[in-house]
Amino acid sequence: MAREEIKGLRTERDRLRTAMQQQLGHQLDQISNRGLIERIAELTEANRKLEQEVTKLRPLVSHAQELERDLAAARTSLRQMIREGSPR
């Protein structure tokens, strides 16, 4: 009879141990997930701000490219004028 009781207690102990391990694992997952969720929120906000900056800077970049083309054309024109004006 004592052996049966010991066997039952061991079975219950193993069941409780497994349940506790699962619960601790679940708690660790929640802690890890919480940190990841917070990091994702931070990165999403940073990405939103960067997209706003890109939207603001896009017209400036376009204008700068236009100015570069104008400058290149002016240089080409100036070189041509210098060649035409210099004595041969």
C-alpha positions in Angstrom: 0.0 0.0 0.0 2.8 2.4 0.8 4.5 1.6 -2.5 1.3 2.5 -4.4 1.1 5.8 -2.5 4.7 6.5 -3.3 4.1 5.7 -6.9 1.1 8.1 -7.0 3.0 10.9 -5.3 5.9 10.5 -7.8 3.4 10.7 -10.7 1.8 13.8 -9.2 5.2 15.3 -8.6 6.2 14.7 -12.2 2.9 16.2 -13.5 3.3 19.3 -11.3 7.0 19.7 -12.3 6.0 19.6 -16.0 3.2 22.1 -15.4 5.5 24.4 -13.6 8.1 24.2 -16.4 5.5 25.0 -18.9 4.2 28.0 -16.9 7.8 29.3 -16.4 8.5 28.9 -20.1 5.3 30.8 -20.9 6.3 33.6 -18.6 9.7 33.8 -20.2 8.1 34.0 -23.6 5.9 36.8 -22.5 8.8 38.8 -21.1 10.8 38.2 -24.3 7.8 39.1 -26.4 7.1 42.3 -24.5 10.6 43.5 -25.2 10.3 42.7 -28.8 6.9 44.4 -29.1 8.4 47.5 -27.5 11.4 47.4 -29.9 9.1 47.0 -32.9 7.1 50.0 -31.7 10.3 52.1 -31.4 11.5 51.0 -34.8 8.1 51.7 -36.4 8.1 55.2 -34.9 11.7 55.9 -36.1 10.7 54.6 -39.6 7.7 57.0 -39.7 9.9 59.9 -38.7 12.5 59.0 -41.4 9.8 58.7 -44.0 8.6 62.2 -43.1 12.1 63.6 -43.5 12.5 61.9 -46.9 9.2 63.5 -48.0 10.4 66.9 -46.9 13.9 66.5 -48.5 12.7 65.0 -51.8 11.9 68.5 -53.4 15.3 69.8 -52.2 17.1 66.9 -53.8 15.2 67.4 -57.0 16.0 71.1 -57.0 19.7 70.4 -56.3 19.8 68.0 -59.3 18.3 70.7 -61.5 20.9 73.2 -60.3 23.7 70.6 -61.0 22.3 70.2 -64.6 22.2 74.0 -65.0 25.8 74.3 -63.6 27.0 71.6 -66.0 25.4 73.4 -68.9 26.9 76.7 -67.9 30.4 75.1 -67.7 30.0 73.6 -71.1 28.8 76.9 -72.5 31.7 78.8 -70.8 34.2 76.3 -72.2 32.8 76.7 -75.6 32.9 80.5 -75.3 36.5 80.4 -74.2 37.5 78.2 -77.1 35.7 80.4 -79.6 37.2 83.6 -78.1 40.8 82.5 -77.8 43.1 83.3 -80.7 44.4 80.3 -82.8 
